[in-house]
Amino acid sequence: MKTMKELRELNEEQLQKEIIDLRKTQFQHRMSKAAGALDKTHVIRKVRRAIARIKTVKTEKAGQHGDK
């Protein structure tokens, strides 16, 4: 998981790629949990929050472009 500083340095396409990768990871963890094979259930929460962080950065960038 990347820090907010690292995320702010990425461009729009890179942020979208990060979201897609995290969504895939989130799906895999959810399926593992449903099958009873996921020992560390806290990772689901971490992935969900990482997705929210990326969406926040995307919103911040959209606001900056709208001010110009």
CHARMM internal coordinates of N, CA and C (Angstrom, degrees):
IC EDIT
DIST 1 N 1 CA 1.4402
DIST 1 CA 1 C 1.5323
ANGL 1 N 1 CA 1 C 108.43
DIST 1 C 2 N 1.3050
ANGL 1 CA 1 C 2 N 114.89
DIHE 1 N 1 CA 1 C 2 N 135.57
DIST 2 N 2 CA 1.4507
ANGL 1 C 2 N 2 CA 120.84
DIHE 1 CA 1 C 2 N 2 CA -177.30
DIST 2 CA 2 C 1.5283
ANGL 2 N 2 CA 2 C 110.78
DIHE 1 C 2 N 2 CA 2 C -90.95
DIST 2 C 3 N 1.3227
ANGL 2 CA 2 C 3 N 115.15
DIHE 2 N 2 CA 2 C 3 N 154.82
DIST 3 N 3 CA 1.4539
ANGL 2 C 3 N 3 CA 120.31
DIHE 2 CA 2 C 3 N 3 CA 177.23
DIST 3 CA 3 C 1.5254
ANGL 3 N 3 CA 3 C 109.66
DIHE 2 C 3 N 3 CA 3 C -79.66
DIST 3 C 4 N 1.3163
ANGL 3 CA 3 C 4 N 116.07
DIHE 3 N 3 CA 3 C 4 N 167.39
DIST 4 N 4 CA 1.4647
ANGL 3 C 4 N 4 CA 120.51
DIHE 3 CA 3 C 4 N 4 CA 179.61
DIST 4 CA 4 C 1.5249
ANGL 4 N 4 CA 4 C 110.33
DIHE 3 C 4 N 4 CA 4 C -62.61
DIST 4 C 5 N 1.3195
ANGL 4 CA 4 C 5 N 117.41
DIHE 4 N 4 CA 4 C 5 N -37.49
DIST 5 N 5 CA 1.4664
ANGL 4 C 5 N 5 CA 120.69
DIHE 4 CA 4 C 5 N 5 CA 179.75
DIST 5 CA 5 C 1.5250
ANGL 5 N 5 CA 5 C 110.29
DIHE 4 C 5 N 5 CA 5 C -61.73
DIST 5 C 6 N 1.3331
ANGL 5 CA 5 C 6 N 116.49
DIHE 5 N 5 CA 5 C 6 N -44.71
DIST 6 N 6 CA 1.4610
ANGL 5 C 6 N 6 CA 121.18
DIHE 5 CA 5 C 6 N 6 CA 179.16
DIST 6 CA 6 C 1.5341
ANGL 6 N 6 CA 6 C 110.81
DIHE 5 C 6 N 6 CA 6 C -64.65
DIST 6 C 7 N 1.3265
ANGL 6 CA 6 C 7 N 116.83
DIHE 6 N 6 CA 6 C 7 N -39.29
DIST 7 N 7 CA 1.4622
ANGL 6 C 7 N 7 CA 120.65
DIHE 6 CA 6 C 7 N 7 CA -179.53
DIST 7 CA 7 C 1.5188
ANGL 7 N 7 CA 7 C 111.81
DIHE 6 C 7 N 7 CA 7 C -66.73
DIST 7 C 8 N 1.3231
ANGL 7 CA 7 C 8 N 116.51
DIHE 7 N 7 CA 7 C 8 N -37.22
DIST 8 N 8 CA 1.4652
ANGL 7 C 8 N 8 CA 119.92
DIHE 7 CA 7 C 8 N 8 CA -179.29
DIST 8 CA 8 C 1.5232
ANGL 8 N 8 CA 8 C 112.04
DIHE 7 C 8 N 8 CA 8 C -67.49
DIST 8 C 9 N 1.3225
ANGL 8 CA 8 C 9 N 117.37
DIHE 8 N 8 CA 8 C 9 N -21.82
DIST 9 N 9 CA 1.4603
ANGL 8 C 9 N 9 CA 121.59
DIHE 8 CA 8 C 9 N 9 CA 179.67
DIST 9 CA 9 C 1.5268
ANGL 9 N 9 CA 9 C 112.83
DIHE 8 C 9 N 9 CA 9 C -81.91
DIST 9 C 10 N 1.3274
ANGL 9 CA 9 C 10 N 117.38
DIHE 9 N 9 CA 9 C 10 N -13.66
DIST 10 N 10 CA 1.4590
ANGL 9 C 10 N 10 CA 121.26
DIHE 9 CA 9 C 10 N 10 CA -178.68
DIST 10 CA 10 C 1.5221
ANGL 10 N 10 CA 10 C 110.44
DIHE 9 C 10 N 10 CA 10 C -81.93
DIST 10 C 11 N 1.3435
ANGL 10 CA 10 C 11 N 115.49
DIHE 10 N 10 CA 10 C 11 N 154.58
DIST 11 N 11 CA 1.4636
ANGL 10 C 11 N 11 CA 118.92
DIHE 10 CA 10 C 11 N 11 CA 176.19
DIST 11 CA 11 C 1.5337
ANGL 11 N 11 CA 11 C 109.40
DIHE 10 C 11 N 11 CA 11 C -90.03
DIST 11 C 12 N 1.3215
ANGL 11 CA 11 C 12 N 115.77
DIHE 11 N 11 CA 11 C 12 N 178.90
DIST 12 N 12 CA 1.4608
ANGL 11 C 12 N 12 CA 121.83
DIHE 11 CA 11 C 12 N 12 CA -173.95
DIST 12 CA 12 C 1.5377
ANGL 12 N 12 CA 12 C 112.76
DIHE 11 C 12 N 12 CA 12 C -60.21
DIST 12 C 13 N 1.3277
ANGL 12 CA 12 C 13 N 116.79
DIHE 12 N 12 CA 12 C 13 N -42.24
DIST 13 N 13 CA 1.4652
ANGL 12 C 13 N 13 CA 120.30
DIHE 12 CA 12 C 13 N 13 CA -178.94
DIST 13 CA 13 C 1.5279
ANGL 13 N 13 CA 13 C 111.30
DIHE 12 C 13 N 13 CA 13 C -66.61
DIST 13 C 14 N 1.3108
ANGL 13 CA 13 C 14 N 116.28
DIHE 13 N 13 CA 13 C 14 N -39.86
DIST 14 N 14 CA 1.4683
ANGL 13 C 14 N 14 CA 120.47
DIHE 13 CA 13 C 14 N 14 CA 179.50
DIST 14 CA 14 C 1.5266
ANGL 14 N 14 CA 14 C 110.57
DIHE 13 C 14 N 14 CA 14 C -66.65
DIST 14 C 15 N 1.3269
ANGL 14 CA 14 C 15 N 116.93
DIHE 14 N 14 CA 14 C 15 N -38.59
DIST 15 N 15 CA 1.4694
ANGL 14 C 15 N 15 CA 120.33
DIHE 14 CA 14 C 15 N 15 CA 177.63
DIST 15 CA 15 C 1.5253
ANGL 15 N 15 CA 15 C 110.36
DIHE 14 C 15 N 15 CA 15 C -64.42
DIST 15 C 16 N 1.3222
ANGL 15 CA 15 C 16 N 116.44
DIHE 15 N 15 CA 15 C 16 N -41.35
DIST 16 N 16 CA 1.4642
ANGL 15 C 16 N 16 CA 119.80
DIHE 15 CA 15 C 16 N 16 CA 179.30
DIST 16 CA 16 C 1.5262
ANGL 16 N 16 CA 16 C 110.56
DIHE 15 C 16 N 16 CA 16 C -64.35
DIST 16 C 17 N 1.3180
ANGL 16 CA 16 C 17 N 117.27
DIHE 16 N 16 CA 16 C 17 N -38.60
DIST 17 N 17 CA 1.4613
ANGL 16 C 17 N 17 CA 121.10
DIHE 16 CA 16 C 17 N 17 CA 178.17
DIST 17 CA 17 C 1.5321
ANGL 17 N 17 CA 17 C 110.42
DIHE 16 C 17 N 17 CA 17 C -64.71
DIST 17 C 18 N 1.3283
ANGL 17 CA 17 C 18 N 116.68
DIHE 17 N 17 CA 17 C 18 N -39.95
DIST 18 N 18 CA 1.4697
ANGL 17 C 18 N 18 CA 121.05
DIHE 17 CA 17 C 18 N 18 CA 177.80
DIST 18 CA 18 C 1.5242
ANGL 18 N 18 CA 18 C 110.36
DIHE 17 C 18 N 18 CA 18 C -61.47
DIST 18 C 19 N 1.3285
ANGL 18 CA 18 C 19 N 116.81
DIHE 18 N 18 CA 18 C 19 N -42.92
DIST 19 N 19 CA 1.4699
ANGL 18 C 19 N 19 CA 120.28
DIHE 18 CA 18 C 19 N 19 CA 179.64
DIST 19 CA 19 C 1.5217
ANGL 19 N 19 CA 19 C 110.54
DIHE 18 C 19 N 19 CA 19 C -62.52
DIST 19 C 20 N 1.3229
ANGL 19 CA 19 C 20 N 116.65
DIHE 19 N 19 CA 19 C 20 N -43.70
DIST 20 N 20 CA 1.4662
ANGL 19 C 20 N 20 CA 120.30
DIHE 19 CA 19 C 20 N 20 CA -179.77
DIST 20 CA 20 C 1.5238
ANGL 20 N 20 CA 20 C 110.59
DIHE 19 C 20 N 20 CA 20 C -62.16
DIST 20 C 21 N 1.3325
ANGL 20 CA 20 C 21 N 116.61
DIHE 20 N 20 CA 20 C 21 N -44.60
DIST 21 N 21 CA 1.4688
ANGL 20 C 21 N 21 CA 120.48
DIHE 20 CA 20 C 21 N 21 CA 179.19
DIST 21 CA 21 C 1.5310
ANGL 21 N 21 CA 21 C 111.18
DIHE 20 C 21 N 21 CA 21 C -62.43
DIST 21 C 22 N 1.3308
ANGL 21 CA 21 C 22 N 116.41
DIHE 21 N 21 CA 21 C 22 N -42.12
DIST 22 N 22 CA 1.4634
ANGL 21 C 22 N 22 CA 119.66
DIHE 21 CA 21 C 22 N 22 CA -179.91
DIST 22 CA 22 C 1.5209
ANGL 22 N 22 CA 22 C 111.79
DIHE 21 C 22 N 22 CA 22 C -69.14
DIST 22 C 23 N 1.3265
ANGL 22 CA 22 C 23 N 117.59
DIHE 22 N 22 CA 22 C 23 N -34.93
DIST 23 N 23 CA 1.4659
ANGL 22 C 23 N 23 CA 120.45
DIHE 22 CA 22 C 23 N 23 CA 176.43
DIST 23 CA 23 C 1.5300
ANGL 23 N 23 CA 23 C 111.11
DIHE 22 C 23 N 23 CA 23 C -63.45
DIST 23 C 24 N 1.3422
ANGL 23 CA 23 C 24 N 116.15
DIHE 23 N 23 CA 23 C 24 N -39.22
DIST 24 N 24 CA 1.4636
ANGL 23 C 24 N 24 CA 120.18
DIHE 23 CA 23 C 24 N 24 CA 177.09
DIST 24 CA 24 C 1.5219
ANGL 24 N 24 CA 24 C 110.42
DIHE 23 C 24 N 24 CA 24 C -64.50
DIST 24 C 25 N 1.3216
ANGL 24 CA 24 C 25 N 115.71
DIHE 24 N 24 CA 24 C 25 N -43.31
DIST 25 N 25 CA 1.4652
ANGL 24 C 25 N 25 CA 120.91
DIHE 24 CA 24 C 25 N 25 CA 178.44
DIST 25 CA 25 C 1.5258
ANGL 25 N 25 CA 25 C 110.07
DIHE 24 C 25 N 25 CA 25 C -62.52
DIST 25 C 26 N 1.3303
ANGL 25 CA 25 C 26 N 116.07
DIHE 25 N 25 CA 25 C 26 N -43.64
DIST 26 N 26 CA 1.4546
ANGL 25 C 26 N 26 CA 121.02
DIHE 25 CA 25 C 26 N 26 CA 179.54
DIST 26 CA 26 C 1.5284
ANGL 26 N 26 CA 26 C 110.90
DIHE 25 C 26 N 26 CA 26 C -59.98
DIST 26 C 27 N 1.3147
ANGL 26 CA 26 C 27 N 116.34
DIHE 26 N 26 CA 26 C 27 N -43.08
DIST 27 N 27 CA 1.4630
ANGL 26 C 27 N 27 CA 120.53
DIHE 26 CA 26 C 27 N 27 CA 179.49
DIST 27 CA 27 C 1.5309
ANGL 27 N 27 CA 27 C 110.95
DIHE 26 C 27 N 27 CA 27 C -63.03
DIST 27 C 28 N 1.3402
ANGL 27 CA 27 C 28 N 116.12
DIHE 27 N 27 CA 27 C 28 N -44.30
DIST 28 N 28 CA 1.4670
ANGL 27 C 28 N 28 CA 120.35
DIHE 27 CA 27 C 28 N 28 CA 179.83
DIST 28 CA 28 C 1.5252
ANGL 28 N 28 CA 28 C 111.16
DIHE 27 C 28 N 28 CA 28 C -61.37
DIST 28 C 29 N 1.3230
ANGL 28 CA 28 C 29 N 116.52
DIHE 28 N 28 CA 28 C 29 N -41.47
DIST 29 N 29 CA 1.4672
ANGL 28 C 29 N 29 CA 120.07
DIHE 28 CA 28 C 29 N 29 CA 179.76
DIST 29 CA 29 C 1.5303
ANGL 29 N 29 CA 29 C 110.93
DIHE 28 C 29 N 29 CA 29 C -67.60
DIST 29 C 30 N 1.3440
ANGL 29 CA 29 C 30 N 116.62
DIHE 29 N 29 CA 29 C 30 N -39.01
DIST 30 N 30 CA 1.4630
ANGL 29 C 30 N 30 CA 119.04
DIHE 29 CA 29 C 30 N 30 CA 178.58
DIST 30 CA 30 C 1.5150
ANGL 30 N 30 CA 30 C 111.23
DIHE 29 C 30 N 30 CA 30 C -64.15
DIST 30 C 31 N 1.3246
ANGL 30 CA 30 C 31 N 117.17
DIHE 30 N 30 CA 30 C 31 N -39.93
DIST 31 N 31 CA 1.4631
ANGL 30 C 31 N 31 CA 120.58
DIHE 30 CA 30 C 31 N 31 CA 179.28
DIST 31 CA 31 C 1.5354
ANGL 31 N 31 CA 31 C 110.62
DIHE 30 C 31 N 31 CA 31 C -68.03
DIST 31 C 32 N 1.3165
ANGL 31 CA 31 C 32 N 115.94
DIHE 31 N 31 CA 31 C 32 N -38.87
DIST 32 N 32 CA 1.4623
ANGL 31 C 32 N 32 CA 119.76
DIHE 31 CA 31 C 32 N 32 CA 177.67
DIST 32 CA 32 C 1.5237
ANGL 32 N 32 CA 32 C 110.78
DIHE 31 C 32 N 32 CA 32 C -63.93
DIST 32 C 33 N 1.3163
ANGL 32 CA 32 C 33 N 116.11
DIHE 32 N 32 CA 32 C 33 N -40.79
DIST 33 N 33 CA 1.4670
ANGL 32 C 33 N 33 CA 120.24
DIHE 32 CA 32 C 33 N 33 CA 179.20
DIST 33 CA 33 C 1.5243
ANGL 33 N 33 CA 33 C 110.51
DIHE 32 C 33 N 33 CA 33 C -64.34
DIST 33 C 34 N 1.3299
ANGL 33 CA 33 C 34 N 116.31
DIHE 33 N 33 CA 33 C 34 N -42.63
DIST 34 N 34 CA 1.4629
ANGL 33 C 34 N 34 CA 120.32
DIHE 33 CA 33 C 34 N 34 CA -179.92
DIST 34 CA 34 C 1.5243
ANGL 34 N 34 CA 34 C 111.49
DIHE 33 C 34 N 34 CA 34 C -64.28
DIST 34 C 35 N 1.3366
ANGL 34 CA 34 C 35 N 116.09
DIHE 34 N 34 CA 34 C 35 N -32.84
DIST 35 N 35 CA 1.4571
ANGL 34 C 35 N 35 CA 120.21
DIHE 34 CA 34 C 35 N 35 CA 179.51
DIST 35 CA 35 C 1.5269
ANGL 35 N 35 CA 35 C 111.81
DIHE 34 C 35 N 35 CA 35 C -82.45
DIST 35 C 36 N 1.3376
ANGL 35 CA 35 C 36 N 116.25
DIHE 35 N 35 CA 35 C 36 N -8.09
DIST 36 N 36 CA 1.4587
ANGL 35 C 36 N 36 CA 120.05
DIHE 35 CA 35 C 36 N 36 CA 179.78
DIST 36 CA 36 C 1.5109
ANGL 36 N 36 CA 36 C 113.57
DIHE 35 C 36 N 36 CA 36 C 82.93
DIST 36 C 37 N 1.3249
ANGL 36 CA 36 C 37 N 117.43
DIHE 36 N 36 CA 36 C 37 N 15.28
DIST 37 N 37 CA 1.4631
ANGL 36 C 37 N 37 CA 121.33
DIHE 36 CA 36 C 37 N 37 CA -176.44
DIST 37 CA 37 C 1.5318
ANGL 37 N 37 CA 37 C 113.02
DIHE 36 C 37 N 37 CA 37 C -100.62
DIST 37 C 38 N 1.3294
ANGL 37 CA 37 C 38 N 117.67
DIHE 37 N 37 CA 37 C 38 N -2.11
DIST 38 N 38 CA 1.4614
ANGL 37 C 38 N 38 CA 120.58
DIHE 37 CA 37 C 38 N 38 CA -176.76
DIST 38 CA 38 C 1.5218
ANGL 38 N 38 CA 38 C 109.29
DIHE 37 C 38 N 38 CA 38 C -96.36
DIST 38 C 39 N 1.3352
ANGL 38 CA 38 C 39 N 116.02
DIHE 38 N 38 CA 38 C 39 N 114.11
DIST 39 N 39 CA 1.4530
ANGL 38 C 39 N 39 CA 120.80
DIHE 38 CA 38 C 39 N 39 CA -179.72
DIST 39 CA 39 C 1.5245
ANGL 39 N 39 CA 39 C 111.97
DIHE 38 C 39 N 39 CA 39 C -83.38
DIST 39 C 40 N 1.3167
ANGL 39 CA 39 C 40 N 116.30
DIHE 39 N 39 CA 39 C 40 N -39.39
DIST 40 N 40 CA 1.4657
ANGL 39 C 40 N 40 CA 121.52
DIHE 39 CA 39 C 40 N 40 CA -175.62
DIST 40 CA 40 C 1.5246
ANGL 40 N 40 CA 40 C 109.34
DIHE 39 C 40 N 40 CA 40 C -100.77
DIST 40 C 41 N 1.3166
ANGL 40 CA 40 C 41 N 115.60
DIHE 40 N 40 CA 40 C 41 N 85.18
DIST 41 N 41 CA 1.4612
ANGL 40 C 41 N 41 CA 120.03
DIHE 40 CA 40 C 41 N 41 CA -175.25
DIST 41 CA 41 C 1.5195
ANGL 41 N 41 CA 41 C 112.66
DIHE 40 C 41 N 41 CA 41 C -71.53
DIST 41 C 42 N 1.3234
ANGL 41 CA 41 C 42 N 118.10
DIHE 41 N 41 CA 41 C 42 N -15.33
DIST 42 N 42 CA 1.4578
ANGL 41 C 42 N 42 CA 120.95
DIHE 41 CA 41 C 42 N 42 CA -179.63
DIST 42 CA 42 C 1.5249
ANGL 42 N 42 CA 42 C 112.47
DIHE 41 C 42 N 42 CA 42 C -67.58
DIST 42 C 43 N 1.3191
ANGL 42 CA 42 C 43 N 118.29
DIHE 42 N 42 CA 42 C 43 N -19.08
DIST 43 N 43 CA 1.4639
ANGL 42 C 43 N 43 CA 120.17
DIHE 42 CA 42 C 43 N 43 CA -178.93
DIST 43 CA 43 C 1.5264
ANGL 43 N 43 CA 43 C 111.15
DIHE 42 C 43 N 43 CA 43 C -67.36
DIST 43 C 44 N 1.3239
ANGL 43 CA 43 C 44 N 117.93
DIHE 43 N 43 CA 43 C 44 N -27.57
DIST 44 N 44 CA 1.4645
ANGL 43 C 44 N 44 CA 120.92
DIHE 43 CA 43 C 44 N 44 CA 177.78
DIST 44 CA 44 C 1.5273
ANGL 44 N 44 CA 44 C 109.31
DIHE 43 C 44 N 44 CA 44 C -62.07
DIST 44 C 45 N 1.2987
ANGL 44 CA 44 C 45 N 116.28
DIHE 44 N 44 CA 44 C 45 N -43.39
DIST 45 N 45 CA 1.4638
ANGL 44 C 45 N 45 CA 121.10
DIHE 44 CA 44 C 45 N 45 CA 179.26
DIST 45 CA 45 C 1.5278
ANGL 45 N 45 CA 45 C 111.25
DIHE 44 C 45 N 45 CA 45 C -65.96
DIST 45 C 46 N 1.3239
ANGL 45 CA 45 C 46 N 116.60
DIHE 45 N 45 CA 45 C 46 N -40.70
DIST 46 N 46 CA 1.4636
ANGL 45 C 46 N 46 CA 120.35
DIHE 45 CA 45 C 46 N 46 CA 179.48
DIST 46 CA 46 C 1.5242
ANGL 46 N 46 CA 46 C 111.48
DIHE 45 C 46 N 46 CA 46 C -63.33
DIST 46 C 47 N 1.3191
ANGL 46 CA 46 C 47 N 116.80
DIHE 46 N 46 CA 46 C 47 N -41.18
DIST 47 N 47 CA 1.4657
ANGL 46 C 47 N 47 CA 120.93
DIHE 46 CA 46 C 47 N 47 CA 179.47
DIST 47 CA 47 C 1.5220
ANGL 47 N 47 CA 47 C 110.32
DIHE 46 C 47 N 47 CA 47 C -66.02
DIST 47 C 48 N 1.3324
ANGL 47 CA 47 C 48 N 115.93
DIHE 47 N 47 CA 47 C 48 N -42.67
DIST 48 N 48 CA 1.4633
ANGL 47 C 48 N 48 CA 120.19
DIHE 47 CA 47 C 48 N 48 CA 179.95
DIST 48 CA 48 C 1.5330
ANGL 48 N 48 CA 48 C 110.66
DIHE 47 C 48 N 48 CA 48 C -61.45
DIST 48 C 49 N 1.3115
ANGL 48 CA 48 C 49 N 116.78
DIHE 48 N 48 CA 48 C 49 N -40.73
DIST 49 N 49 CA 1.4653
ANGL 48 C 49 N 49 CA 120.44
DIHE 48 CA 48 C 49 N 49 CA 179.21
DIST 49 CA 49 C 1.5269
ANGL 49 N 49 CA 49 C 111.70
DIHE 48 C 49 N 49 CA 49 C -70.82
DIST 49 C 50 N 1.3171
ANGL 49 CA 49 C 50 N 117.07
DIHE 49 N 49 CA 49 C 50 N -33.74
DIST 50 N 50 CA 1.4674
ANGL 49 C 50 N 50 CA 120.39
DIHE 49 CA 49 C 50 N 50 CA 177.39
DIST 50 CA 50 C 1.5306
ANGL 50 N 50 CA 50 C 109.85
DIHE 49 C 50 N 50 CA 50 C -64.43
DIST 50 C 51 N 1.3203
ANGL 50 CA 50 C 51 N 116.79
DIHE 50 N 50 CA 50 C 51 N -40.18
DIST 51 N 51 CA 1.4639
ANGL 50 C 51 N 51 CA 121.05
DIHE 50 CA 50 C 51 N 51 CA 176.96
DIST 51 CA 51 C 1.5315
ANGL 51 N 51 CA 51 C 109.61
DIHE 50 C 51 N 51 CA 51 C -62.29
DIST 51 C 52 N 1.3214
ANGL 51 CA 51 C 52 N 116.75
DIHE 51 N 51 CA 51 C 52 N -42.63
DIST 52 N 52 CA 1.4650
ANGL 51 C 52 N 52 CA 120.67
DIHE 51 CA 51 C 52 N 52 CA 179.26
DIST 52 CA 52 C 1.5285
ANGL 52 N 52 CA 52 C 111.10
DIHE 51 C 52 N 52 CA 52 C -63.14
DIST 52 C 53 N 1.3315
ANGL 52 CA 52 C 53 N 117.16
DIHE 52 N 52 CA 52 C 53 N -38.08
DIST 53 N 53 CA 1.4602
ANGL 52 C 53 N 53 CA 120.57
DIHE 52 CA 52 C 53 N 53 CA 178.42
DIST 53 CA 53 C 1.5304
ANGL 53 N 53 CA 53 C 111.11
DIHE 52 C 53 N 53 CA 53 C -62.70
DIST 53 C 54 N 1.3171
ANGL 53 CA 53 C 54 N 115.76
DIHE 53 N 53 CA 53 C 54 N -43.21
DIST 54 N 54 CA 1.4719
ANGL 53 C 54 N 54 CA 119.81
DIHE 53 CA 53 C 54 N 54 CA -179.82
DIST 54 CA 54 C 1.5249
ANGL 54 N 54 CA 54 C 110.06
DIHE 53 C 54 N 54 CA 54 C -64.88
DIST 54 C 55 N 1.3255
ANGL 54 CA 54 C 55 N 117.06
DIHE 54 N 54 CA 54 C 55 N -41.72
DIST 55 N 55 CA 1.4543
ANGL 54 C 55 N 55 CA 120.10
DIHE 54 CA 54 C 55 N 55 CA 178.47
DIST 55 CA 55 C 1.5257
ANGL 55 N 55 CA 55 C 110.82
DIHE 54 C 55 N 55 CA 55 C -63.27
DIST 55 C 56 N 1.3237
ANGL 55 CA 55 C 56 N 117.31
DIHE 55 N 55 CA 55 C 56 N -35.97
DIST 56 N 56 CA 1.4600
ANGL 55 C 56 N 56 CA 121.38
DIHE 55 CA 55 C 56 N 56 CA 177.24
DIST 56 CA 56 C 1.5216
ANGL 56 N 56 CA 56 C 110.74
DIHE 55 C 56 N 56 CA 56 C -63.47
DIST 56 C 57 N 1.3310
ANGL 56 CA 56 C 57 N 116.84
DIHE 56 N 56 CA 56 C 57 N -43.91
DIST 57 N 57 CA 1.4612
ANGL 56 C 57 N 57 CA 120.96
DIHE 56 CA 56 C 57 N 57 CA 179.26
DIST 57 CA 57 C 1.5281
ANGL 57 N 57 CA 57 C 110.08
DIHE 56 C 57 N 57 CA 57 C -63.54
DIST 57 C 58 N 1.3323
ANGL 57 CA 57 C 58 N 116.83
DIHE 57 N 57 CA 57 C 58 N -41.41
DIST 58 N 58 CA 1.4633
ANGL 57 C 58 N 58 CA 120.30
DIHE 57 CA 57 C 58 N 58 CA 178.48
DIST 58 CA 58 C 1.5250
ANGL 58 N 58 CA 58 C 110.67
DIHE 57 C 58 N 58 CA 58 C -61.28
DIST 58 C 59 N 1.3299
ANGL 58 CA 58 C 59 N 117.48
DIHE 58 N 58 CA 58 C 59 N -40.84
DIST 59 N 59 CA 1.4542
ANGL 58 C 59 N 59 CA 121.76
DIHE 58 CA 58 C 59 N 59 CA 178.56
DIST 59 CA 59 C 1.5234
ANGL 59 N 59 CA 59 C 110.99
DIHE 58 C 59 N 59 CA 59 C -65.91
DIST 59 C 60 N 1.3285
ANGL 59 CA 59 C 60 N 116.67
DIHE 59 N 59 CA 59 C 60 N -40.80
DIST 60 N 60 CA 1.4617
ANGL 59 C 60 N 60 CA 120.92
DIHE 59 CA 59 C 60 N 60 CA 177.68
DIST 60 CA 60 C 1.5266
ANGL 60 N 60 CA 60 C 110.64
DIHE 59 C 60 N 60 CA 60 C -60.69
DIST 60 C 61 N 1.3115
ANGL 60 CA 60 C 61 N 116.08
DIHE 60 N 60 CA 60 C 61 N -44.77
DIST 61 N 61 CA 1.4696
ANGL 60 C 61 N 61 CA 120.42
DIHE 60 CA 60 C 61 N 61 CA -179.68
DIST 61 CA 61 C 1.5303
ANGL 61 N 61 CA 61 C 110.77
DIHE 60 C 61 N 61 CA 61 C -65.37
DIST 61 C 62 N 1.3095
ANGL 61 CA 61 C 62 N 117.43
DIHE 61 N 61 CA 61 C 62 N -38.66
DIST 62 N 62 CA 1.4593
ANGL 61 C 62 N 62 CA 120.77
DIHE 61 CA 61 C 62 N 62 CA 178.71
DIST 62 CA 62 C 1.5298
ANGL 62 N 62 CA 62 C 110.17
DIHE 61 C 62 N 62 CA 62 C -64.80
DIST 62 C 63 N 1.3173
ANGL 62 CA 62 C 63 N 117.38
DIHE 62 N 62 CA 62 C 63 N -36.16
DIST 63 N 63 CA 1.4593
ANGL 62 C 63 N 63 CA 121.47
DIHE 62 CA 62 C 63 N 63 CA 178.46
DIST 63 CA 63 C 1.5152
ANGL 63 N 63 CA 63 C 112.02
DIHE 62 C 63 N 63 CA 63 C -69.21
DIST 63 C 64 N 1.3157
ANGL 63 CA 63 C 64 N 116.97
DIHE 63 N 63 CA 63 C 64 N -35.63
DIST 64 N 64 CA 1.4578
ANGL 63 C 64 N 64 CA 120.97
DIHE 63 CA 63 C 64 N 64 CA 179.33
DIST 64 CA 64 C 1.5193
ANGL 64 N 64 CA 64 C 110.77
DIHE 63 C 64 N 64 CA 64 C -67.15
DIST 64 C 65 N 1.3187
ANGL 64 CA 64 C 65 N 117.08
DIHE 64 N 64 CA 64 C 65 N -38.95
DIST 65 N 65 CA 1.4609
ANGL 64 C 65 N 65 CA 120.77
DIHE 64 CA 64 C 65 N 65 CA -179.62
DIST 65 CA 65 C 1.5227
ANGL 65 N 65 CA 65 C 111.23
DIHE 64 C 65 N 65 CA 65 C -72.38
DIST 65 C 66 N 1.3319
ANGL 65 CA 65 C 66 N 116.30
DIHE 65 N 65 CA 65 C 66 N -28.74
DIST 66 N 66 CA 1.4587
ANGL 65 C 66 N 66 CA 119.47
DIHE 65 CA 65 C 66 N 66 CA 179.53
DIST 66 CA 66 C 1.5191
ANGL 66 N 66 CA 66 C 112.85
DIHE 65 C 66 N 66 CA 66 C -74.18
DIST 66 C 67 N 1.3304
ANGL 66 CA 66 C 67 N 117.69
DIHE 66 N 66 CA 66 C 67 N -23.81
DIST 67 N 67 CA 1.4704
ANGL 66 C 67 N 67 CA 121.44
DIHE 66 CA 66 C 67 N 67 CA -178.78
DIST 67 CA 67 C 1.5122
ANGL 67 N 67 CA 67 C 112.63
DIHE 66 C 67 N 67 CA 67 C -75.65
DIST 67 C 68 N 1.3189
ANGL 67 CA 67 C 68 N 118.02
DIHE 67 N 67 CA 67 C 68 N -22.75
DIST 68 N 68 CA 1.4655
ANGL 67 C 68 N 68 CA 121.36
DIHE 67 CA 67 C 68 N 68 CA -174.47
DIST 68 CA 68 C 1.4898
ANGL 68 N 68 CA 68 C 112.79
DIHE 67 C 68 N 68 CA 68 C -74.09
END
COOR INIT
IC SEED 1 N 1 CA 1 C
IC BUILD
